[in-house]
């Protein structure tokens, strides 16, 4: 498969990791890519650790399994760093993107010797500023698009505007806040 990118998301039930992985799949599909976006179901309850996945390629995807050696990992909740092996199988040529304000030294200590690129973003600050509430999935979605370069920032924002108009047709007042969260996240994701 040409240019296959595999992404694994780690979050907690209710934080929107599954929704973000599906929005990423839709955005990539709308730019002409072949996609997969799916969650791994376990005990589905608010606050329980969850995993979701994306495969994105320029050619048809013939693999239909979980992702064991991702190119990228997105950690929506940094409390998972001490309880879940988020770097398991993560390629050192890829990267991990973490929603955190913790120090680089702390992160390196809990990432079990991972030597690839590490990016951080304060999704809480961004979502509270843009949306007035804590919805980490929107900033994390923008962060992984920026880090992975799946598509240009402009194509991503244009696609998400259309997606949000559809998704929030009955709540159009939340579209501007979600767009602001995406724009801020694209600027604020940082490599440590």
C-alpha positions in Angstrom: 0.0 0.0 0.0 1.4 3.3 -1.1 2.1 5.8 1.7 0.2 3.9 4.4 -0.1 5.8 7.7 -1.3 4.1 10.8 -2.4 6.0 13.9 -3.5 4.7 17.3 -5.5 6.9 19.7 -5.5 6.5 23.5 -8.1 8.2 25.5 -10.8 7.7 28.1 -14.5 7.1 27.4 -16.3 10.4 26.9 -13.2 12.4 25.8 -14.0 12.0 22.1 -11.0 10.0 20.9 -13.3 7.7 18.8 -15.1 10.7 17.4 -11.7 12.4 16.5 -10.5 9.2 14.7 -13.7 9.1 12.7 -13.5 12.8 11.8 -9.9 12.3 10.7 -11.0 9.4 8.5 -13.7 11.6 6.9 -11.3 14.5 6.3 -8.7 12.2 4.7 -11.4 10.5 2.6 -12.5 13.9 1.4 -9.0 14.6 0.1 -9.0 11.5 -2.0 -7.4 9.1 0.4 -8.4 5.5 1.2 -9.2 5.3 4.9 -10.1 3.2 7.9 -11.3 4.7 11.2 -12.4 2.3 14.0 -12.5 1.9 17.7 -11.5 -1.1 19.8 -14.4 -1.9 22.0 -13.9 -3.0 25.6 -15.9 -2.1 28.7 -17.5 1.0 27.3 -18.0 3.4 30.2 -17.3 7.0 30.9 -13.6 7.4 32.0 -12.5 3.8 31.0 -9.4 3.6 28.7 -10.3 3.3 25.1 -8.3 2.8 21.9 -9.2 3.9 18.3 -7.4 3.6 15.1 -6.8 5.1 11.7 -5.3 3.8 8.5 -4.8 6.4 5.7 -3.3 5.5 2.3 -3.1 6.7 -1.3 -4.1 3.2 -2.5 -6.8 0.7 -1.4 -6.2 -0.7 2.1 -6.4 -4.5 2.4 -5.5 -4.9 6.0 -8.4 -5.3 8.4 -6.9 -5.7 11.9 -6.0 -3.6 14.9 -2.8 -1.6 14.5 0.1 -3.1 16.3 3.0 -1.0 14.9 1.6 2.5 14.4 3.4 5.4 12.8 1.8 7.8 15.2 0.1 7.6 18.6 -2.2 10.3 20.0 -2.7 10.4 23.8 -5.8 12.4 24.6 -5.4 11.9 28.4 -1.9 12.1 29.9 -3.0 10.1 33.0 -2.9 7.0 30.7 0.9 7.4 30.4 1.5 5.6 33.7 -1.1 2.8 33.2 -1.1 2.0 29.5 1.9 1.2 27.3 1.1 3.9 24.8 4.4 3.4 22.9 3.9 -0.3 22.4 5.0 -1.0 18.8 5.3 2.7 18.0 7.8 3.2 15.1 10.7 5.5 16.1 10.4 7.0 12.6 6.9 8.3 13.6 5.9 10.3 16.6 3.7 10.5 19.7 1.4 13.5 20.3 0.4 14.0 24.0 -2.2 16.3 25.5 -0.2 17.5 28.5 1.5 20.3 30.4 4.0 17.9 32.0 7.7 18.4 31.6 9.9 16.9 28.9 11.9 15.0 31.6 8.7 13.5 33.1 7.4 12.5 29.6 10.7 10.8 28.6 10.7 8.9 31.9 7.2 7.4 31.4 7.6 6.7 27.7 9.8 3.7 28.4 12.8 4.7 26.4 10.9 5.7 23.3 13.4 7.5 21.0 11.1 8.9 18.3 9.7 12.4 18.2 7.5 13.6 21.0 5.0 16.4 20.6 2.9 18.1 23.2 -0.2 20.3 23.2 -2.3 21.8 26.0 -5.7 20.7 24.6 -7.4 21.8 27.9 -6.3 25.4 27.6 -7.2 25.5 23.9 -10.6 24.0 24.2 -11.5 26.1 27.3 -10.4 29.2 25.5 -12.2 28.4 22.2 -15.2 26.4 23.4 -15.6 27.5 27.1 -15.5 23.8 28.1 -13.0 20.9 28.1 -13.3 18.9 24.8 -9.8 17.6 24.1 -10.6 15.8 20.9 -10.9 18.8 18.7 -7.4 20.2 19.4 -5.9 16.7 19.4 -7.4 16.1 15.9 -5.6 19.2 14.6 -2.4 18.3 16.4 -2.1 14.9 14.7 -2.9 16.4 11.3 -0.1 18.9 11.8 2.4 16.4 13.0 1.6 13.6 10.5 1.2 16.0 7.5 -1.7 13.9 6.3 -3.0 17.0 4.5 -2.3 20.7 4.4 -3.6 22.9 7.2 -5.7 24.7 4.7 -7.3 21.6 3.2 -7.9 20.3 6.8 -9.6 23.5 8.0 -11.7 23.7 4.9 -12.9 20.1 5.2 -13.6 20.5 9.0 -15.7 23.6 8.4 -18.0 21.6 6.1 -17.9 18.6 8.5 -18.9 20.8 11.5 -21.7 22.4 9.5 -23.1 19.0 9.0 -22.4 17.6 12.4 -23.6 20.6 14.3 -26.5 21.5 12.0 -28.8 21.8 15.0 -26.2 23.7 17.1 -24.5 26.1 14.6 -23.4 28.3 17.5 -20.6 25.8 18.3 -19.0 25.8 14.8 -16.9 28.9 15.3 -15.6 27.7 18.6 -14.6 24.3 17.2 -12.9 26.0 14.2 -11.0 28.3 16.6 -9.9 25.3 18.6 -8.5 23.7 15.4 -6.7 26.8 14.3 -5.1 27.3 17.8 -4.0 23.7 18.0 -2.4 23.8 14.5 -0.2 26.7 15.9 0.4 25.4 19.4 1.5 21.8 19.0 5.2 21.7 20.0 8.0 19.2 19.6 10.0 18.5 22.7 
